Amino acid sequence: MKKLLLPLITITLCCQYSFAQRQCGFELAKAALIAQDPSWAQKYEAHRASLQGIANRHKLQHSGAAHKTTAAPSPIPVIFHFMLTEAQLGQIGGTTGIQQRIDSQIMVLNRDFNKENLDSVLIPAGWKPLYGSSGIRFGLAHTDPFGYGTPGYTLKIIPNLPGGFMGASSNYSSAKHASTGGTDSWDVTKYINIWVTNFADFSSLLGLATYKSITGTGGYPVDEMGMCMNYGAVGKRVSATDYYMPNTISGNHYDMGRTLTHEMGHFFEIWHTWGDDGVKCPWETSGSDDGLADTPPEGGSKRDAHGYNVPNGTYRDSCHTDTALNEVQPYGVASLDFMNYTDDKAMQLFTHDQAAVMAYQVSDSGENFTLTQHPELLNWSPITYVPDIPGSHSLNISPNPSNGVIYVTFDNTMDVLKEISIINTLGQEVKNITTTDKGYHAVDLSNISKGIYFVRCNFASGSVTRKIVLQ
């Protein structure tokens, strides 16, 4: 399919938001599709109008005894595609930092999507009855589409070019294709693909989701399904010195993994809580909402981390009374919802209706059902190596099996070895070596327990993984 080129309206929309405040690409993609084809406005409205019915049907079908006998879906395999400059890779701690971020990110997703987030204690009493669980779980993919082992991510070192290699005018589609400098998606019916890079041309954009209903005929290519993420907003902080994108207005950082929680909500077809209508109330001309009854009417996105002033609730905005002067925000606005724009530390829940819409998408009637049908991809593959990347066809690791020291050799005229990572069968990194050597490197593994390990070699042009046995 011909790739969608987004019009200049995307750039205009990008620039209307303040620097260093949370911005999601949901509205940008929507505006771009409508600008290209006005009929998309009706498609979006039809989709919004369908959400409450989806939520109601799913809740009815999974209530009482029926719910108790329904098996939870298998975890969905997630693959992260990192595309960073050498400086950016160093900024997040190399491959050790990548592994920590994706491990913690999966933990955050599983907690947030299943009412297990520890900060739920901060949810005001009036909102507690609305605290919902989708039942969706996630896991790092450890088998790639060719049947080879993977630590749950790919890594590509990109040139340090002004503005990066992706621009708002293409909706970051180039991140998703090797032919345009990015990384090709893995089978979107089996994996959730997450591309991680720097939105150099739009510094406040944290994430952008491409989901099923906007792909296919007239929309984005199906193989672009997934999310693009700012590399400074992936994972959960473990150290005060870790780099994460700051909100310089509030003084907080996007360091609790909630950006991907938010984008994953879009991936499963739920909207921003205010309905993406600017700052209008639903009863005003051109006003709308998110299509779900248990998120109250809201006049525009909520940002930063406001103090609460409504008893047992949050705070109210201009939409707290409708045209008949009925109170429609008895416990305030959904500023604590994962689908708002508040800082990470101010987000604590999905509502029951939001959770039901998402759960439907992975049910046997939903558009994402196939993602739950491949639990084997969560296991480390027994196959001994992955295909060589161009420029490192001669990579060799010997001896194998080894009693301690291994030797990494390859064609030193074609590529530069930047880093060697030793990973156990649980996907945990047990040793990391940074190197700029060409052609040859010795790695002492004598202090590591006997067993099967994966040696991941990160080159300037990409990565290669080999399996070794220590005996």
Secondary structure, DSSP 8 states (H G I E B T S, - for coil): -------THHHHHHHTS-TTS-EESHHHHHHHHHHH-THHHHHHHHHHHHHHHHHHHHHHHTSHHHHHTS-----EEEEEEEEE-HHHHHHTTHHHHHHHHHHHHHHHHHHHTTT--GGGGGS-TTTGGGB------EEE--B-TTS-B--SEEEEE----TT-S--GGGTTGGGG-GGGTS-----TTT-EEEEEE--TT-TTEEEEEE-GGGBSTTSB-GGG-EEEEEGGGSSB--STTS---EETTTTEES-BSHHHHHHHHHHTT---TT-SSTT--TTSTT----S-TTS---SS--EE-----STTS----TTSB-TT--B--TT---TTBTTSEE-GGG--B-BHHHHHHHHHHTSTTSTTGGGGS-GGGGS---SSB----TT-TT-EEESSSBSSEEEEE--TTT--EEEEEEEETTS-EEEEEE---SSEEEEE-TTS-SEEEEEEEEETTEEEEEEEEE-
